[in-house]
Amino acid sequence: MNTQSAIVVGGGIGGLAAALALTRQGIRVQLLEQAAHIGEIGAGIQLGPNAFAALDALGVGHVARQRAVFTDHIIMMDAVDNREVVRIETGKAFQERFNGPYAVIHRADIHGAILEGVQHDPLISFHTSTHIMGFAQTDDYAEVSDDKGNTYRADIVVGCDGVKSVVRQSLIGDPPRVTGHVVYRAVVERENMPEDLRINAPVLWAGPRCHLVHYPLRGGAQYNLVVTFHSRDQEEWGVRDGSKQEVLSYFQGIHARPRQLLDRPTSWRRWATADREPVDQWSYGRATILGDAAHPMSQYMAQGACMALEDAVTLGLAVAQHKDDLRAAFKLYESLRIPRSARVLWSTREMGRIYHAQGVERAVRNSLWQGRSQQSFYDALQWLYGWNADNCMSGIRL
């Protein structure tokens, strides 16, 4: 089966990366996005060396590096008593170990870096304001239909349409798992950030059933602020404006140093989060899924966007190996990505427990990393940050 055309549903980070990966194999791509403009919402995200390895493989790593803030450390603080729990150095030794940096970046900036590569690609066409409602396939083609009655047809469909993926619903039909954890995000201007917290690092303040993260964006002109808590209410996945009063009500017993940050944002956006249980198959016939459509996960390991970028590179390489057998390419892709993304998802859930420890668990948490060398931290992170386009097809545990 000669693959000549593809439909990519979703114009987020994963969708753009998938489109770029497929055109590098000579495939024409129609990229469908439900928003009126191709863009990105949200605030900051963190990018590990594995993300930069993927961006480099897609040919846009240099642009992303120009817009990122390279950190000096990754820090965890105890939000109750203001004590440092762990500090991982992300300077020269880290970058040499993993052949790449650790960085933070505004979502719009990383999205824009990939978008620029896509916009210069003659094999990609865009369709905005296109809300996909249905999916179907035959032995000869795959197609999607939108809410205006339009049908788009190609040799393959790649669903990059997020947690509420229409493509996944058609292929698998399983429900998302609402976590009960709520995330508030905001951006604070530098002049409104306490001077002693203008730290060139992602700083996580771990509290009982809650935590707070901050790090610089755009050269330190802004700071990303993220707070997370276990909701008292029955949540439904979704995004809306938040309230300062709700945030403050969950951050009781927190030290004054991190708590002062809760007064700084002028507005908040509220996410009720969801993930999914891993499945053993996500490719069917001429269709597959990628990114949050395949493995939505919470933010506790800062790997959501990184996993989508890895997916895209792996998909492109799998197609390169099986250009005349699309089903074999999809099976290879999912055989590599399902175990790795499941490991990250389950590790993410466990990190959420560690961050939100209270009582005896908090005491155990605070003792876990005492006396450990930087080398031991790097060894523990090798499986995650050691991924690259050269080793990702081997299926060998890093």
C-alpha positions in Angstrom: 0.0 0.0 0.0 1.6 3.2 -1.1 0.8 6.0 1.3 0.4 9.3 -0.6 -1.9 11.4 1.6 -2.8 11.8 5.2 -5.4 13.7 7.3 -4.1 15.0 10.7 -6.9 15.9 13.0 -5.8 18.7 15.4 -3.5 21.6 15.1 -1.8 21.5 18.5 1.8 20.7 19.3 1.3 17.0 18.5 -0.7 17.6 15.3 1.8 20.0 13.9 4.7 17.7 14.8 2.9 14.7 13.2 2.2 16.6 10.0 5.9 17.6 9.8 7.0 14.0 10.5 4.8 12.6 7.7 5.8 15.2 5.1 9.4 14.3 5.7 8.4 10.9 4.3 6.9 12.5 1.2 3.2 12.3 2.4 0.8 15.1 1.6 -1.1 16.2 4.7 -4.4 17.9 5.2 -4.3 19.4 8.7 -7.7 20.0 10.2 -8.2 22.3 13.2 -11.5 23.2 14.9 -10.3 26.7 16.0 -10.6 29.7 13.6 -6.8 30.1 13.8 -3.9 27.7 14.3 -2.6 28.7 17.7 -2.1 27.6 21.3 -3.6 28.5 24.6 -2.2 28.0 28.1 1.0 29.3 29.6 4.3 27.7 30.1 5.6 24.1 29.6 8.8 22.3 30.4 10.9 20.6 27.8 13.4 17.9 28.7 16.3 16.7 26.6 14.0 14.1 25.0 11.7 16.9 23.7 14.7 18.7 22.1 15.9 15.4 20.5 12.4 15.2 18.9 12.4 18.8 17.8 15.8 18.4 16.3 14.7 15.3 14.4 11.8 17.4 13.0 14.1 20.2 11.9 12.8 22.9 14.3 15.0 22.4 17.3 17.1 25.5 16.6 14.0 27.8 16.5 12.7 26.4 19.8 16.1 26.9 21.4 16.0 30.6 20.5 12.7 31.1 22.4 13.3 28.8 25.4 14.8 29.7 28.8 17.5 27.2 29.8 17.3 26.4 33.4 20.1 26.0 36.0 18.3 23.5 38.2 15.1 21.5 38.9 14.1 22.2 42.5 11.5 20.7 44.9 10.7 22.6 48.1 8.5 21.6 51.0 5.7 24.1 50.9 4.9 23.7 54.6 8.3 24.5 56.2 10.2 26.2 53.2 12.9 23.6 53.2 14.6 22.3 50.1 13.8 18.6 49.4 15.8 18.0 46.2 17.9 20.0 43.6 18.9 18.5 40.3 21.5 20.5 38.4 20.7 21.0 34.7 23.8 22.8 33.6 26.8 21.5 31.6 27.0 18.0 33.2 23.3 17.4 32.7 23.4 18.5 29.1 26.4 16.4 28.3 24.8 13.3 29.9 21.6 13.7 27.9 22.9 15.5 24.8 20.4 18.3 25.3 19.2 21.0 27.7 16.3 21.3 30.2 14.3 24.3 29.3 11.0 26.1 30.0 9.0 27.9 27.3 5.7 29.5 26.7 3.3 27.1 24.9 2.7 29.7 22.2 6.4 29.9 21.5 7.0 26.2 21.1 3.8 25.8 19.1 5.0 28.7 16.9 8.4 27.2 16.4 6.8 24.0 15.0 4.1 26.0 13.1 6.8 27.9 11.2 8.3 24.7 9.9 4.8 23.5 8.9 3.9 26.7 7.1 7.0 26.5 4.9 6.1 22.9 3.9 4.4 22.7 0.5 3.0 19.3 1.2 0.8 20.6 4.1 -2.6 22.3 3.6 -4.6 23.8 6.5 -8.3 23.7 7.2 -9.4 25.8 10.2 -12.8 26.2 11.7 -13.2 22.5 11.0 -14.9 20.6 13.9 -14.6 16.9 13.2 -17.7 14.9 14.1 -17.2 11.5 12.5 -14.6 9.0 11.2 -14.9 6.1 8.8 -12.6 3.9 6.7 -12.7 1.3 4.0 -10.1 -1.0 2.5 -9.2 1.8 0.1 -9.3 5.0 2.1 -10.1 6.8 5.4 -12.2 9.8 5.9 -13.5 12.3 8.5 -16.6 14.5 8.3 -17.2 17.9 10.0 -20.2 19.6 11.5 -20.8 21.5 8.2 -21.3 18.3 6.2 -17.9 18.4 4.6 -15.9 15.1 4.1 -12.1 14.8 3.9 -10.6 11.7 2.5 -7.0 10.4 2.4 -5.0 7.2 2.6 -4.6 7.5 6.4 -6.0 9.5 9.4 -3.9 10.4 12.4 -6.0 11.6 15.4 -4.2 14.3 17.4 -7.4 15.8 18.7 -6.8 15.7 22.5 -8.4 14.1 25.5 -11.9 14.2 23.9 -10.6 12.7 20.6 -13.3 11.9 18.1 -10.9 9.6 16.3 -10.1 7.7 19.5 -13.8 7.4 20.3 -14.4 5.9 16.8 -11.5 3.5 17.2 -11.6 2.5 20.8 -14.6 4.1 22.5 -13.2 4.1 26.1 -14.0 7.0 28.5 -11.5 9.4 29.8 -10.6 9.1 33.5 -11.3 12.3 35.4 -8.5 12.6 38.0 -10.3 14.9 40.5 -7.2 17.1 40.4 -7.7 20.7 39.4 -4.9 22.8 37.8 -4.9 26.6 37.8 -2.5 28.4 35.4 -1.5 32.1 35.2 1.3 34.2 33.9 2.9 36.9 36.2 5.0 39.8 34.9 8.5 40.0 36.3 7.9 43.2 38.3 5.1 41.4 40.1 7.2 38.4 41.0 8.8 38.4 44.5 12.5 39.1 43.9 13.7 36.1 46.0 11.5 33.8 43.8 12.9 35.0 40.5 14.8 31.7 40.2 16.1 30.3 36.9 14.5 26.9 37.5 11.2 25.1 37.7 10.5 25.3 41.4 7.9 23.0 42.8 6.5 23.6 46.2 5.1 20.3 47.5 2.2 20.6 50.0 -0.5 18.4 51.5 -2.9 17.4 48.6 -1.7 20.4 46.7 1.4 21.9 45.1 2.6 25.1 43.3 5.1 25.5 40.5 6.8 28.6 39.0 9.5 29.2 36.4 10.6 32.0 34.1 9.3 32.6 30.5 10.5 34.7 27.6 13.9 35.6 29.0 12.6 36.2 32.5 10.2 38.9 31.4 7.3 36.7 32.7 6.9 33.8 35.2 4.6 30.9 34.7 2.6 30.0 37.8 0.7 26.7 38.2 -1.2 25.5 41.2 -2.8 22.0 41.6 -5.1 20.6 44.2 -7.4 17.7 44.9 -10.9 19.0 44.4 -13.6 18.6 47.0 -16.2 18.4 44.3 -17.1 15.9 41.5 -15.2 17.3 38.5 -15.9 17.1 34.8 -13.0 17.5 32.4 -12.9 21.0 31.0 -11.4 24.5 31.0 -12.9 27.7 32.4 -12.0 30.9 34.2 -11.0 30.3 37.8 -11.3 32.2 41.1 -8.6 33.4 43.5 -11.0 32.5 46.4 -11.1 28.8 45.3 -7.3 28.6 45.0 -6.8 30.2 48.5 -9.3 27.8 50.1 -7.1 24.8 49.1 -3.8 26.2 50.2 -4.1 26.1 54.0 -1.1 25.5 56.2 1.3 26.7 53.5 4.4 28.7 54.3 4.2 32.4 53.6 7.0 32.4 51.0 5.1 30.3 48.4 1.7 31.4 49.5 2.4 35.0 48.6 2.4 34.0 44.9 -1.3 33.2 45.1 -2.0 36.9 45.3 0.0 37.8 42.2 -2.1 36.8 39.2 -4.7 39.2 37.9 -6.6 36.3 36.2 -6.6 32.5 36.4 -7.6 29.7 34.0 -8.9 26.5 35.6 -8.4 23.0 34.2 -10.2 19.9 35.6 -7.7 17.3 34.5 -8.2 13.8 33.0 -6.1 11.0 31.8 -6.8 7.5 30.4 -5.9 4.0 31.3 -3.3 2.6 28.8 -4.6 0.2 26.2 -2.8 -2.4 24.2 -3.8 -1.2 20.8 -4.6 2.3 19.3 -4.0 1.7 15.6 -6.8 0.2 13.5 -6.6 -0.2 9.7 -5.8 3.1 8.2 -6.0 5.2 11.4 -4.0 5.8 14.5 -3.8 8.3 17.3 -1.0 10.5 18.8 -0.4 12.7 21.8 -3.2 13.4 24.2 -5.6 11.4 22.0 -3.4 8.3 22.7 -2.2 8.8 26.2 -3.4 11.9 28.0 -1.6 12.4 31.3 -1.4 14.7 34.3 1.3 17.3 34.5 3.3 15.9 37.4 6.3 14.9 35.3 6.0 17.7 32.7 5.9 15.2 29.8 2.7 15.7 28.0 4.0 17.7 25.1 7.3 15.8 25.2 5.5 12.5 24.6 3.5 14.0 21.7 6.8 15.1 20.1 8.3 11.6 20.6 5.2 10.1 19.1 5.4 12.2 16.0 9.1 11.3 15.4 8.5 7.6 16.0 5.5 7.6 13.7 7.5 9.2 10.9 10.4 6.7 11.3 7.9 3.8 11.4 6.4 4.9 8.1 9.9 5.2 6.7 10.5 1.6 7.5 7.2 0.3 6.0 6.4 2.7 3.2 4.5 0.0 1.3 2.7 -1.5 4.3 0.9 1.1 6.3 -0.6 -1.4 8.8 2.9 -2.7 9.6 4.1 0.9 10.1 1.2 1.6 12.5 1.8 -1.6 14.4 5.5 -0.8 14.7 4.7 2.7 15.9 2.2 1.6 18.6 4.5 -1.3 19.7 7.1 1.3 20.6 5.0 4.0 21.9 2.4 2.2 24.0 4.8 0.7 26.6 6.9 3.9 26.9 3.9 6.3 27.2 2.2 3.9 29.7 5.4 3.9 31.9 5.4 7.7 31.8 1.7 7.9 32.6 1.9 5.5 35.6 5.1 7.3 36.8 3.2 10.6 36.5 0.4 9.3 38.8 3.0 8.2 41.4 4.8 11.5 41.3 1.4 13.2 42.0 1.2 11.1 45.1 4.7 12.0 46.1 4.2 15.8 45.5 1.0 15.8 47.6 2.2 13.7 50.5 1.1 14.5 54.0 1.8 13.2 57.4 4.1 10.2 57.5 4.2 10.1 53.7 5.5 13.6 53.6 8.4 12.7 56.1 9.3 9.7 53.9 9.1 11.9 50.7 11.5 14.4 52.2 14.0 11.7 53.1 14.0 9.9 49.7 16.8 11.9 48.0 18.9 12.9 51.0 22.6 12.5 50.3 22.2 11.4 46.6 24.8 12.6 44.1 23.9 14.4 40.9 25.1 11.3 39.0 22.6 9.2 40.8 19.8 11.5 39.8 21.0 11.4 36.2 21.1 7.6 36.3 17.5 7.5 37.5 16.4 9.8 34.7 18.2 8.1 31.9 15.2 6.1 30.9 13.2 9.3 30.4 15.6 11.8 29.1 17.9 9.5 27.1 15.3 9.0 24.3 16.4 10.2 20.8 15.6 9.5 17.2 18.6 7.1 16.9 17.5 4.8 19.8 13.7 5.1 19.7 13.2 2.4 17.1 15.1 -0.2 19.0 12.6 -0.8 21.7 15.5 -1.4 24.1 15.0 -0.1 27.6 17.2 2.9 28.1 
